[in-house]
Amino acid sequence: MKWYKHISDSLDDPFIFDLMTEFGADGYLVFFGTLEIYSREFLPKDGWKLTITPAYFRQKLRISWKKSQKILAKIYKWEVSYEDGKVIIFIPKFTELLDEWTQRKLRSHSGVTPEILGTEADTDKEADTDKELKASEPFRLPSKEEVENSSKPLILENIDKTADELYEKKIWPKVHSYKNAMLKRGCNERAILKSLMQCLIKKPENPWAYCAAIMKKEDGNFNARDYEKNHG
């Protein structure tokens, strides 16, 4: 889908108001950011569910995954679950937001006109209020073998997890700025991960300088290793 319908008075919706009261602007971001990802990937068939990795979710919204989880848990109209390290989201009432072409496509597949739905919070929460987000697996540092041999998507996911852990434990409040700067600079992802892992273990007084020093050595080492592995 190229676009979905966004209600112009969403800020006056009681549910959105409550999300922003509790989580600030991040509540708005997670709600509508998820809708954008959902609509971009949406396939016009009944029961379709969005399946993505936490790393992708974190990269797109640029906030802590743990905080995103807390916000998703409050959106009782959505069904959120976890399977094989991925996030699965089903928005039963998404059909009202479809563009006209997608609505026609969905009707042609199901023979049923999509129900017309509002965005206001439904006071009757029914059984949805009892659904809680499943606890994510406890964080653990990747092993040396995982750092050296994991695929790039898994390395990026571990970078996000380690950065989130540094942030959540208040070891390094600006860790995501560092991570994004290193990625934008084109530094080796394995080197970035190793620097963050060492920072989590050592808890230095100046995390940025500490990690930058590690990067000076490890970036070249991992680049040479990866080149030899791919071309040797």
Protein Blocks (a to p, Z undefined) as FASTA:
>chain_A
ZZdcddfklmmpmklmmmmmmnommlmmmmmmmmmmmmmmpccdehiacdddfklmmmmn
opafklmmmmmmmmmmbccddeehiacdddfklmmmpcfklmmmmmmmnopacddddfbd
cfblmjmlmpccddddddddddfklmmmmcfklmmmmmmmmmmmmmmnomammlmmmmmm
mmmnopafklmmmmmmmmmmnopablmlmmmmmmmmmmmmmmmmmmmmmmZZ
